[in-house]
């Protein structure tokens, strides 16, 4: 009886391998693609993210995200590889997102763009080994919030703990370096709105994260700005440079070793956008200011371009 059972198990394994071989010739769905390319994905995944967990979260994203199943395989594979290379979990905990959009420049096909979340940037910054604390918060109108520049700069935030905190009036991010350095960035709600209108390709779309999760996007913007004045890391630089972009990666591309994906500029698409506003049109005002609280240096408003 044991021999029969073993024989059945071996046959099932053989059938599974045969099915994967047939799918590998031409995967029909994104699920097929991910299952077939998991060995390649595992090559770039850091040890902090188990491959089984990454696979499960990716399949959940495919199942639960509208229009994601309709995205081109090359753009979806590129977005997944970005998540894997950076060690960020897709569509969970605000780390990274697989965002489908209809690209009117390519005949209305759906493409998937990689989007890093503010929690993802925090995770990558901590992994650099040079940052001890990175944090971001909303500021409400009934909170006590003090921001001072000069020879003795100061940032104090005491949330209102009794009664209504009121409406959100601003956002800030702070970074404390292990060498004792400190830096902070603050922007008002109006600053965040102007930033999103200027830099986001999807700001005016109904399903844009700027419409569905404005506070999170504003905090992400603060983190992006404050990290420009903190010790740099390859992962943070990569996440920022490829944020909200489409990477068309050949699903048959072989990843030899390590966690580096060689990408040509031609592989990266800025994505679909009808927005033609120049980055030079940005006039953020004097409230969106970065300050080095160690030296008191005013680091300026939101920089042009990212």
C-alpha positions in Angstrom: 0.0 0.0 0.0 2.9 2.3 0.8 4.4 1.7 -2.6 1.2 2.6 -4.3 1.0 5.9 -2.3 4.5 6.8 -3.1 3.9 6.1 -6.7 0.8 8.3 -6.7 2.8 11.1 -5.0 5.6 10.8 -7.6 3.1 10.9 -10.4 1.5 14.1 -8.9 4.9 15.8 -8.6 5.7 14.8 -12.2 2.4 16.2 -13.4 3.0 19.4 -11.6 6.4 19.8 -13.2 4.9 19.1 -16.6 2.2 21.7 -16.0 4.8 24.3 -15.1 6.9 23.4 -18.2 3.8 23.9 -20.4 3.0 27.2 -18.7 6.7 28.4 -19.1 6.4 28.2 -22.8 3.8 30.9 -22.7 2.2 31.8 -19.4 -1.4 32.7 -19.8 -2.0 34.7 -16.6 0.0 36.7 -14.1 -0.4 33.9 -11.6 1.3 31.6 -14.1 4.1 34.1 -14.6 4.8 34.5 -10.9 4.8 30.8 -10.2 7.2 30.1 -13.1 9.5 33.0 -12.3 9.7 32.5 -8.5 13.3 31.0 -8.8 14.4 34.3 -10.5 12.5 36.4 -7.9 14.2 34.4 -5.1 17.6 35.4 -6.4 17.0 39.0 -5.6 14.9 38.7 -2.5 16.8 39.6 0.7 16.7 37.1 3.6 14.3 39.4 5.6 11.4 38.5 3.2 10.6 34.8 2.9 9.9 33.7 -0.6 6.7 31.9 0.4 5.4 35.0 2.0 6.3 37.2 -1.0 4.6 34.7 -3.4 1.4 34.7 -1.2 1.2 38.4 -1.0 1.8 38.8 -4.7 -1.0 36.4 -5.6 -3.3 38.2 -3.1 -2.5 41.5 -4.8 -3.4 40.0 -8.2 -6.7 38.7 -6.8 -7.8 41.8 -4.9 -6.5 44.7 -6.9 -8.9 45.9 -9.7 -7.4 45.8 -13.2 -4.1 44.3 -12.0 -4.9 41.0 -13.8 -5.2 43.0 -17.0 -1.7 44.5 -16.8 1.0 43.6 -19.3 3.2 40.8 -18.1 6.4 42.8 -18.7 5.3 45.7 -16.6 3.9 43.5 -13.8 7.1 41.4 -13.8 9.1 44.7 -13.6 7.1 46.0 -10.7 7.4 42.7 -8.8 11.1 42.6 -9.3 11.4 46.1 -7.9 9.6 45.0 -4.7 11.7 41.9 -4.5 15.0 43.6 -5.0 14.2 46.2 -2.3 12.8 43.6 0.0 9.4 45.3 0.3 6.1 43.5 0.6 3.6 44.3 -2.1 0.3 45.8 -1.2 0.6 45.3 2.5 1.6 47.5 5.5 2.1 50.5 3.3 5.5 49.2 2.1 5.0 49.1 -1.6 2.2 49.0 -4.1 1.5 47.4 -7.5 -0.6 50.2 -9.2 -2.4 49.4 -12.5 -3.2 52.3 -14.8 -4.5 52.5 -18.4 -1.8 53.9 -20.6 -3.5 56.0 -23.3 -0.1 56.4 -25.1 -0.1 52.7 -25.8 -3.6 52.2 -27.0 -5.3 52.0 -23.6 -3.5 48.9 -22.3 -3.1 48.4 -18.6 0.4 48.6 -17.2 1.6 48.1 -13.7 3.8 50.7 -12.0 5.8 50.3 -8.9 5.0 52.7 -6.0 6.9 52.8 -2.8 4.9 53.7 0.4 6.1 55.9 3.2 6.6 52.9 5.5 8.7 51.3 2.8 11.0 54.3 2.7 11.3 54.2 6.5 12.2 50.5 6.3 14.9 51.1 3.7 16.3 54.1 5.6 16.7 52.1 8.8 18.4 49.3 6.9 21.2 51.7 5.8 22.6 51.3 9.3 23.3 55.1 9.7 19.9 56.2 10.9 18.6 55.5 14.4 15.2 57.1 14.1 13.0 58.1 11.2 9.4 59.1 11.8 6.5 61.1 10.2 3.2 62.5 11.6 0.2 64.6 10.8 -0.2 67.9 12.6 -3.7 68.7 13.7 -5.0 72.3 14.4 -5.5 71.6 18.1 -2.1 70.0 18.7 0.8 72.0 20.1 3.3 72.3 17.3 6.4 74.5 17.4 9.0 74.9 14.7 11.8 77.4 15.1 14.8 78.3 13.0 17.9 80.2 13.9 20.9 79.5 16.2 18.8 77.3 18.4 16.3 75.5 16.2 13.5 73.5 17.8 10.8 71.2 16.8 8.1 70.3 19.4 4.9 68.3 18.7 2.4 67.6 21.5 -0.7 65.9 20.2 -4.0 67.0 21.7 -4.9 64.2 24.0 -8.4 65.4 25.1 -11.2 66.3 22.9 -11.2 66.9 19.1 -7.8 67.3 17.6 -9.4 69.3 14.7 -8.4 69.2 11.1 -5.0 68.2 9.7 -3.0 71.3 9.0 0.4 69.9 8.1 2.9 67.0 8.0 6.5 66.5 9.0 9.3 64.0 9.0 12.3 63.8 11.3 15.5 61.8 11.0 18.1 61.2 13.8 21.4 59.9 12.6 23.6 57.6 14.7 26.4 60.1 14.6 24.1 62.6 16.4 23.0 64.6 13.4 19.3 65.7 13.1 17.2 66.9 10.3 13.5 67.7 9.8 11.0 68.6 7.0 7.6 70.3 7.4 4.9 71.1 4.9 1.3 72.4 5.1 -1.7 70.7 3.6 -1.6 73.3 0.9 2.0 72.5 0.2 1.3 68.8 -0.1 -1.6 69.5 -2.5 0.5 71.7 -4.7 3.3 69.1 -4.7 0.9 66.3 -5.7 -0.6 68.4 -8.5 2.9 69.2 -9.9 4.7 65.9 -9.6 2.1 63.1 -9.6 1.0 61.7 -12.9 -2.2 60.3 -11.4 -3.1 63.1 -9.0 -6.3 64.0 -10.7 -7.5 60.5 -11.3 -10.4 59.3 -9.0 -8.4 56.2 -7.8 -5.1 58.1 -7.3 -3.6 57.5 -3.9 -3.5 61.2 -3.6 -7.3 61.0 -3.5 -7.8 57.8 -1.5 -4.9 58.2 0.9 -3.8 61.8 0.9 -2.3 61.8 4.4 -0.1 58.8 3.5 1.1 60.4 0.3 1.9 63.7 2.1 3.9 61.9 4.8 5.7 60.0 2.1 6.6 63.3 0.4 8.0 64.6 3.7 10.1 61.5 4.1 11.4 61.8 0.6 12.5 65.4 1.2 14.1 64.8 4.6 16.1 61.8 3.3 17.8 64.1 0.8 19.6 65.6 3.8 20.4 62.2 5.5 23.1 59.6 4.7 22.3 58.1 1.3 21.7 54.4 0.7 21.5 52.5 -2.6 18.1 51.0 -1.8 16.6 54.4 -0.8 18.0 56.0 -4.0 16.7 53.1 -6.1 13.2 53.3 -4.6 12.9 57.0 -5.1 14.3 57.0 -8.6 11.8 54.3 -9.7 8.8 55.4 -7.7 5.6 55.7 -9.8 7.4 54.5 -12.9 6.8 51.5 -15.2 9.6 49.0 -15.6 9.1 46.7 -18.6 11.2 43.7 -17.8 11.3 40.6 -20.1 9.7 37.7 -18.1 12.3 35.5 -19.7 15.2 37.6 -18.4 17.7 35.5 -16.5 18.9 36.9 -13.2 22.3 35.3 -12.6 23.2 36.1 -9.0 23.0 38.7 -6.2 20.3 41.3 -5.8 21.1 43.7 -8.6 18.9 44.0 -11.6 20.6 45.5 -14.6 18.2 48.0 -16.1 18.6 50.1 -19.2 17.0 53.6 -19.3 14.9 52.3 -22.3 13.2 49.8 -20.0 11.8 52.5 -17.8 8.6 54.4 -18.8 7.5 57.5 -17.0 3.9 56.1 -17.3 0.7 57.5 -18.8 0.1 61.2 -18.0 -1.8 64.0 -19.7 -0.1 66.4 -17.4 2.3 68.8 -19.1 3.1 71.2 -16.2 6.8 71.9 -15.9 8.6 71.2 -12.7 9.7 74.8 -12.8 6.1 75.9 -12.2 6.3 74.8 -8.6 5.9 77.6 -6.1 5.6 75.9 -2.7 5.8 78.9 -0.5 7.8 79.4 2.7 6.0 76.9 4.9 7.4 73.8 3.0 10.8 74.1 4.6 13.6 71.7 5.5 15.8 72.6 8.4 18.9 71.0 9.9 18.0 71.2 13.5 21.6 70.5 14.5 23.1 73.5 12.7 20.0 75.6 12.2 20.6 75.7 8.5 17.5 76.3 6.4 17.7 73.8 3.7 15.1 75.3 1.4 11.6 74.5 0.1 10.6 71.5 -1.8 13.3 71.0 -4.5 12.5 71.2 -8.2 12.1 67.7 -9.5 12.8 64.4 -8.0 
